[in-house]
Amino acid sequence: MRSTDYFNRTIEVLRRLETYGYQVAYYILKDENLAIDATKTALLALVQEENLNNMPMSVQRDLMKKVIIKQSMVLKYEVLSA
């Protein structure tokens, strides 16, 4: 069982990455609602990373960038296919 401290640190990390992820998603998607959806999905994916709390901030941002770009492209494709 993970401690409350672990979850609090994880939430802190995700909050720091949230704005950055949204900015990247919005730049790609040019749509506020899609950018929000992409950011939510990316943050949920990052929670699955075992050592997220122990990574340097630059590595966390790089990981967020990779995940948010992928998710934004998926959403863009879904919108264009509809």
C-alpha positions in Angstrom: 0.0 0.0 0.0 1.4 3.4 -0.9 1.5 6.2 1.6 -0.4 9.4 1.6 2.9 11.2 1.1 3.5 9.4 -2.1 0.1 10.4 -3.5 0.6 14.0 -2.4 4.0 14.1 -4.2 2.4 12.5 -7.3 -0.4 15.1 -7.3 2.2 17.9 -7.0 4.2 16.6 -10.0 1.0 16.3 -12.1 -0.1 19.8 -11.2 3.3 21.1 -12.3 3.0 19.3 -15.6 -0.7 20.1 -16.3 -0.2 23.6 -17.7 2.7 22.6 -19.8 0.7 19.7 -21.2 -2.3 21.8 -22.0 -0.1 24.4 -23.8 1.4 21.7 -26.0 -2.0 20.1 -26.7 -3.6 23.5 -27.5 -0.7 24.4 -29.9 -1.3 21.1 -31.8 -5.1 21.0 -31.7 -6.1 24.7 -31.7 -9.2 23.7 -29.7 -9.7 24.3 -26.0 -12.0 21.3 -25.3 -9.8 18.8 -27.2 -6.7 20.2 -25.5 -8.4 19.6 -22.1 -9.3 16.1 -23.1 -5.8 15.3 -24.3 -4.3 16.8 -21.1 -6.6 14.7 -18.9 -5.7 11.5 -20.7 -2.0 12.3 -20.7 -2.0 13.0 -16.9 -3.8 9.7 -16.3 -1.1 7.9 -18.4 1.7 9.6 -16.4 0.2 8.3 -13.2 1.1 4.8 -14.4 4.8 5.7 -14.5 6.4 3.9 -11.5 9.2 6.4 -10.8 7.5 9.6 -11.9 8.2 11.3 -8.5 11.9 10.4 -8.6 12.6 11.7 -12.1 14.2 15.0 -12.6 11.8 17.8 -13.7 13.3 17.9 -17.1 12.7 14.2 -17.6 9.1 14.6 -16.4 8.5 17.4 -18.9 10.0 15.3 -21.7 7.8 12.4 -20.8 4.7 14.7 -20.6 5.6 16.2 -24.0 5.9 12.7 -25.6 2.6 11.5 -24.1 0.7 14.8 -24.8 1.8 14.9 -28.5 0.8 11.3 -29.0 -2.6 11.9 -27.4 -3.2 15.1 -29.3 -2.4 13.3 -32.6 -4.9 10.6 -31.7 -7.6 13.1 -30.9 -6.9 15.1 -34.1 -7.1 12.0 -36.1 -10.5 11.1 -34.5 -11.9 14.6 -35.2 -10.7 14.5 -38.8 -12.1 11.0 -39.3 -15.6 11.9 -37.9 
